[in-house]
Amino acid sequence: MPIDADDIEGFGQLTGEAVVEISKLVEAAQENVARLCGAFVPIAPAAVTAITGLIHHTVRGVTRAVDCAVKGARGGRFTNRRDAMSSSPLRETIVAAVNGVIGDHLAASGNPLAIRMSVRYNGRPLKLEKEALRASIPDAGSKLLVLVHGLCRNDLQWARQDFDYGSALARDLGYTPVYLHYNSGLHISENGQAFSDLLAALVRQWPAKVRELAILGHSAGGLVSRSACHYATAADQEWQHYLQHLIFVGTPHHGAPLERWGNLVNVGLELSLFSAPYSRIAKIRSAGITDLRYGYLRHEDWRGRDRFAHSPDVRAPLPLPPGVRCYAIAAVSGKRGGSRGKAGGDGIVPLDSALGRHPNPAMALRFAGPRQWIGYEMNHWDLLCHPAVYERIRRWLKKPG
């Protein structure tokens, strides 16, 4: 099997960056200890700083040299995956997870592992030109379905045990499913705006006349979809006029507590001289993750703010897109009628957040009663492939209510 140059360079670059950052972290911790010792031995800070500085400078220099050597080797016996090989599901899973955690850094540093947004079909990106789409999807119909994955996921992970909602809806209701593939570590609003532009091209070049567009978003994918609707309205893009159904599956409309807890850990680490250097570790998490603190959908929700600082919810109300049938599916880990699991919802997204409920009426998303559904004894990942969830989606799309 040929070795992929992009992967060698991408993971090599990450490894080098990790060594450098760990070196900086250890050096900062050592300097803080030296400052404390300086209260008793005045010469200690200068001595420790000189010695550790030399050591860590050497470590970082060697690491950068190795990184340059790896990049230089690209011209040799390595191949480029995009030109010479197809990707495996395992690689796709790993790369999607890495993008979810540090995808903004990958994009900013030019790392070849950074995922570029695309629409995919059978795991392969589609060229958004009419003839190319017709060749890739000969039976493309007028009912278009776009499935949008969540944080750290990819388009292939909709399929579990040889079943996925897209192929089932194609079989049962005649939809043509395509799948969004994107870097989930970028800001939700950045992905939302890019998704809106991509949908404009997709609908414009679709080989059949589009009569109906439906979007199905799982977890953060639902937030990206809402953000896309916002930017489509702002730019008056034509695709929004075809959108009839928007289905949210386990979407944290008002955020997820795991990110809020992560933020508190970050703030707590910075309170102590000894733990402050380790706050760098907590700050590794991507913009896509920190946006989940409250469910930021627009650029103005985060621009000009320190995303790691502790702050209240600063979002302005953003209602569901008008004229679109919007549906919310939530899960509870406990049994129907029981109290266990209701507060925590599906283990990641609280029930109220998934259903758009909010103590401030202006912030609440007003899903109609028949357009809400709760699955019991399910977790967040069960929502991706569960017969009861599929049946609810199928009924909604078959007989819109």
PyMOL commands that set and color helices and strands:
alter all, ss='L'
color gray80, all
select helices_A, chain A and resi 5-37+44-75+81-84+89-108+130-136+155-158+165-173+188-205+220-235+238-241+257-269+276-282+287-293+299-302+351-354+369-371+382-384+387-398
alter helices_A, ss='H'
color red, helices_A
select strands_A, chain A and resi 118-121+124-125+143-148+176-181+212-218+243-249+325-332+372-376
alter strands_A, ss='S'
color yellow, strands_A
deselect
rebuild
show_as cartoon
